[in-house]
């Protein structure tokens, strides 16, 4: 009799475990008042193939005009003023060596620099070469992107519109995970030294998220949210038949009959 009871309880536990709800919440390890240490921010740096907008300004627009590429404009001077009207933004593509070909100054190595570092470097070059006394250099990224695919509400390719883009920023831009997305096993693919490297992130654990090397994204990163088991089962015709109410009613009736036979 005890053996029969053991088999019955085991079967019941197995059925209950099979219908457990997926983990939908984020940061489930966080307690009220908890302080979490953040890693130092990792700013986006320039890499070969990137496109940048670099604009040089000065109190003398006529002189600054010499250092701006691909600008369609009209230039006029008078005794008291100079005016430059621009209609197009200067665009530079970083070559495979990490350099750009800058007007007058020629090749400049900017690989690995942040936007601020590129701006300061060009400004210092203009001053040290006595080309401009008071340059103002503005640098912006034009086509640095990342992609978010899988079980999110708005998958796609997104521009990195600021220097620090986190994984949470990326998922927010993609409309958050759908109810079918796995929170505990998000994949980030990143190219490193000519190879694709995979990282797995558990969004239910804040500590591991903050410690991850891909918490701050880089240009070209791919974020993929895997489907949960329910979504995966939908790929087959009878994949979720086990979860249908009619099946559970039949199983409940069967278990009741088995229980009567065991315990009578």
N, C-alpha and C positions, 0 to 999 in steps of 0.2 A: 504494500500500500504506500509506504514512504517513497519507494522508487517511482511509482505512478505520480505521486504528488510532485516529486522533483521534476519529472518530465513536463508536467503541466505548467508549473511555475516558470520553467526555463523557456517554454514555448511562448508563454504570455509576455515575458520580459523581452524576448527577441522581437515579437510583434510591436511592442511599445517602442523599442529602440529604433525600429525601422521607420517610424513615422515622426521622428524628432524634427522640430522646426530648424531651418538653417539659421546660422548666426548673422543677424542683420545689422546689429549695432556696431558703431565705431568706438574705439578707445575704451574697451570694456574693463581695462585694468586700472582706470583712473579713479582715484578716490577724491572726495571733496577736500579742498584745501591743499591737495598734493602739488608740489613744485617739481617741475620736470626740467632737467638741464638740456639746453639746446646746443647743438654743434655749431661752430662758427659758420656764418653764412658763406656760401660758395657762389661767387658772382660768375656770370657767363663770361667766357673769354673767347677771343677771336681765334678761329680755326680756318685752315685752308678751305676754300670754296664759299666762305661767308661773303655776303654783300653788305656794305656799309655806306651810309650817307655821311659825308664829311664836308662841312661848310666852314669856310674861313671868313671871319669878319674883321673889320678894322675901322678906325676913325677916317681912314682914307679908302673909301670903297673902290676907287679906281685901281689902287694897288692890290687890295685884297682879291679883286676880280681875277688876277693872274693865277691864283691858287685854288680856283674852283672849277671842276670839270663838269662837262655835260650840262651846263646851265645856259638856257636860252633866255636872253634878256636884252634890255635896251640900256645903253650907257650914255649919259650926257653929263657934261661939266659946264660950269660957269665960273666966274671969278670967286663966287662965295660958297658954292656947294657942288657936290657930286652926287648923282643919284643912280642907283642900279635897281632895275625891276626884274625879278626872277620869276620864271614860270615852271622850272623843272629842278628837281633835287639832284645834286651830284651823287653818282653811284660808283663805288669801287668794289671790285671782286678780288678777294685775297687769293693769290696764286698758290701752287702746290708747295712752294718754299715758305709760305707764310708772309709774303711781301705784297705791297701795293705799289703801283707806279704813280707817284705823286707829282703834280705839276712843279716844274722848276727844280725841285729837290731830288727827283728820281726815285729809286727804289728805297722803300722804308720797311723794315722788318717789324711787324706788329703781332705776329703769332703769339698766342698765350696772354695777350693783354686784355684788360677790362676796357669798357668804354672810356672811363675816366683816365686810365693810363694811356690810351691812344691819344686822347685829347691833349693831355699834358705833354706827351712825347712830341707831337707835331708842333705844339705851341713853342716848346723849348728849341726845337730845330729851327723854326722860323726866326726866333730871336737870336740864337747863337750864330746863325749864318747871316745876320744883319739883313734879313729879307723884309721883316716887319717889326716895328717897335712895340705895337700894342695888339697882337692878334687875339681874336676870340674864336676858338675852335669848338664846333658842336658836332658830336658823333652820335649816330643812331644806327641800330641794327635794322636791316630791311627785310631779310628773308629767313631769319633763324626760327625754325619751327620744331614742334614735337607732335606726335600722333597719339591718339587715344582710341583704342578699338575694343571690341567685345561687348560685354553686358553693361553698357552705359547708355544713358538716354539720348545723347547727341554725339555719337562718335565722329571723329574727323581729324583734320590736321589744323593745328593752331599756331599762331604767331607768338613768339616770346616777346611780350610787350614791355617787359621790365627786366632788370638785371638779375633778380632773384625769383625764380619760378619753382615752387615746391610741387611735390606730387599731389598734395591736397588742392593746390591752385589748378592743376591740370584736370583733375577729376571734377572740380567745380565747373570749369569751363565746358566740360563735356556733359553737363547736366546731372552729375552724380551717378552712382551706380544704380542700375535697375534692381528691382526686387529679386531678380534671378542671378545677380552677380555675386561671386564669392568675395567676401570681405577679408578673408584670412589667407589669401594666396594670390595677390596681384603681382603680375609679371612686368618687369621693366627690362627692356633690351637696350644695351648701350654699346656703341662701337668704341673700343679701346685698343690702341696700337694695332690697328688693322684687323681686329677680331671682334666678333659680336659676343658680348658677355651678358649672361642672364642673372637677374636679381629677383628674389621673391620677397614680397612685403606682406606682413600681417597687419591690416588696418584696425584690427580689434585690439592691438597692443601698441599703445602710444610710445612706450619706451623703445621698442624695437624699430618703430617707424622713424623716430627722431635720430636714432643711431645709424640708420641705413645710409650707405654712400650714394644712394639715388634719391634721398629725400629732396635734395635740390636737383632739378633736372638740367640737362644740357641739350644744346641743339641737336636734333636728330634722334632723340630718345623715342622709343616706342613703349607705350603703356598698354598692357592687355589685361582685361578683366575676364577671368574664366567664368563660364556658367556654373551654377550650382548643380547638384545631382538631379533635381526636379527638371531643370531646363535640359540637361543632358539626356534624360530619359525621353524627352519629347521628340528626340531625333528618330525614334522608332515608333511604329504604329501602336504597339501595346506597352510602350515604355512606362506610362503612368497608370496602367490599369490597376496596379496594386493599390493606388491611392484613391480609387473611385469609391463613393459612399456605398454603392450596392455591394461591392466586394466586402467591405467592412461589416455590413449588416449580415452577410452570409457567414463570415468568419465568426462574428459574435454569436450567431445561432449555433454554429458548429461547436464553439468552445463551451457554450452553455450545456449542450448535449453531452460533450466529453466530461464536463465537470460533474454532471448528474451521475454518469456511469462510474466515475472514479470514487466519488464521495458518498454514494448511497450505501 
